[in-house]
């Protein structure tokens, strides 16, 4: 079945709430919530609106208005009842609360584009970390600054123009990414979940609309996962790379917010000194000089 991307932009908080409810409703069967199943083909994937309303203990009319964006102030008890009926996990339940709060607010003016400027001191810090790979990314994944390993660890990304370098664009669209990441599927899920959460918080942000719109059009893997509306936080443990220059390597990683630069994060990948992994990072760092 072909997935038709949803490219409506900007997306209001009301629309985001309705999209989330529809997406999660389609993934729950009557059997999952203890409703009887009848023979014959169902035209609606997952639960019908009326079925979800029944399980949640609210009226069908109220739920339909909520999903269509005509009801914008659901009570906390309604949100909790819907979360139980939809079998949401903790991250998903919290996201539903945030969407409900956003739907109740007056739609704000689109926020200004975040700054891409990285202070000189941050570049000094990046260079001082060598051979530990490190880079600075924007909230939507644009690579804004890096040291040698921080760029070269993402094999082939230096072939792209500077303004095109984005960790999510690389993950979904660069031909080397599928081989580089040991668990490419986990990278995909994590990227979609992160962008979905960001979209729920700022549905009208132009920088977010740009990267999401591009990935919806160019990546079937992104488009199919985007429709599921998965916002679970996935494991942030060690990452294994199959790198064409230094071979297989497993690294720890850490992400830190940069003070005074809203939306900017420094991401580092590290290994204990004296280990083969650290030696491999040293080779990667020096390879750019040779």
N, C-alpha and C positions, 0 to 999 in steps of 0.2 A: 504494500500500500504506500503510495507516495505521500510524503509529509508536505503540507503546504505551510510555508513559514508565515508567522504572524508578524507583519512588518509595520503595524500601526504605531505611529510615533507623532507626538508624544503619547505615552500611556498614562492615564490618570490612576490615582490610587484606587479608585473604585473599580476600574477595569482590571488592575492587577489582582485585587481580591477575588473578583469573579473568575479570572483565568485560573488562579490557584485552586479554587474550589472545584471548578469543572475538571481540571487536570487530575486532581486527586480522587474525585468521585469516579472517574472513568477507570481507576485502577483497583477499585474495591468491588467484589462480587457480592450478591445477596447472601451466599453461603458464608462469606467472611464475617457478616454481622448477624448471622442467625436467622435470616429471612428465608421463607420457603422458596424453592426453585421449581418452576413449572416447565413442562416440556415445550419445545418450540423455540425458534430462533428469536433472540432479543435484538431489537434494532438499536438499543442504547448500550454501548460498552460500559460495563461496570454498573453502578447503581443509578437508578432514575432519580430525578430531583425529589419526587414524592417519597421514594424509599429512604433517601438520606434524611429527609425532614422527619419521617416517622421514627427512625432510629435515634435521631438527635432530640426528639421530644419537642419539636417546634412545628408550626403550621407550614404546610406546603406553600401557601401563598407568600408567607414571610420569607421562606428560603429562596423562592424564585426571585423575589424582589432583591434579595441580598446578592444573589449570583449575577443578576442583571445590572447591578449598580444603582438600583433605585432605593435601596435601604442602605444607609451609610453609617449607622451607629449601633451595631450589634453589641449587646451587653457582654461583659466578661463570661457570664455563665453560658451564653449562647456559643461563644467562641470555644469554650472548654468542651461543651457538648459536641460540637462539630469535630473538634480534634479527636475526641474519643471515638466517634462514629467512623471517622476517616482513618483511624489507627495511626495517627501521626506520632512520630518520635519527638524527642525533646526539642531538637533544633527546628523541626517542621512546625511544632506547636508554637514556639516563640515567633517564628516567621509569620504565622497566621495572625498572631496578636499584633505584630508590627503592621501588617497589611491593613488590619481593621482600624488601627489608629490613624494610618495614612488616609484611609478612605473617609474618615470623619473630618479631616482637616480641609480647609479651603485650598484648592489647587494653587500651588505657589508659582511664581514666575520661574521659567527655566533658569537653573543656576548658571553662573558664568563658567567658562571653560577653565579647568584647573591649570595652574601654572606648570610649565614643563622645565622651568629653570631650576637647576641644581646648584646650590651654593658651592664656591670653590673649596671650602673646608671639607665638604662631603667627598669630593674627588680625592683630596689628600688622604682621607681616611680609607677610601677604597684601595688606593695604591699601597698604603701601608699594610694592608692585609695580605698582600701577595706572599706566597702562592695560593692562598685561600681564595677561591672564586667568589666574587661578590658583585652585585649590581643593584642599581636603584630603579624601581619601577613605579609607574603611576598607579592610581587605583584601578584603572582598566587594563593594566599589564604592559603599557608602553615602557620600553627600556630607555631610561633617561641618562644613565651614566653607568660605567662599569670599569673593572680592572681587566687585565688580560684574560685570566681564567673565567671571570664572570661572563664574558662574551663567548669565549671559545668552548666552554662546556656545552653550550647549545650548538652542536655541530652544524655548520652551514648557515647559521643565522647571519654571519658577517657577509654573506653574499647579497643580502638584502640592503637597500638604502636605509640610512640611519632612522628616518622617520617611519619606516615600515616595520621596524623591529619591535615586536610585541610578543610576550610569552604565550598568550593564548592564540594569537594568529599563528605562531610557530607550532604550537602543539597540535592544532587542528589542520593546518594547511601546508606546512613544510614537509617535503617528501622524506627528510631524514628523521623526523620526530618519531615515527612509528617504530623505527629500529633503535633509536637512541634510548627511549624510556623502557625500562624492563617491564613496567606495568602501564602500558599506554592507556588501557581502558580506565585505570584509576585516575590518570592525568585528565582524561576527558571528563569523567564524572565530576572531579574536583573543580575543573574550570567552569563547567556549566552551573554547578551549584553556587560557586562564588559570584558569578555574574547575575544569576537569578536573585540572590540575596541583595546585591547592589541595586538591581532593577527595582526590587520592592521598596527599597529605601528612597531612591531618587528616580522615579520612573520617567521624568522629563529631561534627564541630563543628556545633552547632545553628545558628549564624548562616549557615554555608554551606548546610546542609540547607534552610533557609528560602528563600533566594533561588533555589537550584537547583530546589526543588520548585515554587515559583511559576512560574518560567520554563518548566519542563517542562509544566505544566498550561495555561499561557496562550499560549505561543509555539510553533507548529509548526516554525518555523525553528530555534529552539533545540533542540527535542526531537529532530529528525532529525539534527542535528549532534552532539548529546550521545551518541547511540548509536554514532557512528563512532569515538569515543574518540581524537580528534585532539589531540595535545598539542604539536605543532610550534610553535615561536616564530615569529611572523610579523613582517614588516618593521615597524620602529618609526621610519620616516623621517617626512618632512613630511606634514601632513594638510591636505586641501582641504575646505573647507566651502562650502555654498551657503546662505548665511544670509539670512533674509527681511528683515533690517534693514540689513545692510552689504554684501550681495551676495556674490560669489565671492571667497574669500580662502584663501591657502595659508600655513600657519604651521608653524614648528618646534615641537617639544614635548619636554619633559623631565619625568621622574618621579624624585622624591627621597624617601628614607626620612626620617622625622622622629625624631631621637634622643629617647629616653625615652618614646616613644608607640608601643609594638609594634603593627605592622600598619597604621599610619597613613602615608600617602604624600602629598606635595605634588606636584600636577601643574600644570605651567605651559605655556602656549602663547605663543609669542613671535614678534616680527618686528623687523627692524633699524630703529632710529630713522631717520626721514626718508624711509621708503619708503611707497608707497600702502597697504601692508598695515598698517603701524604707524598711519597716519592713520585707517584703518578701525577699528582697535581703540580708538583715542581716541574716535571717534564712538560706538562701542558702549558705552564706559564712561560717556560723558556723557549718553547717551540716557535712562538711568535717572533723571537729575536733572530732565530736561525734562518 
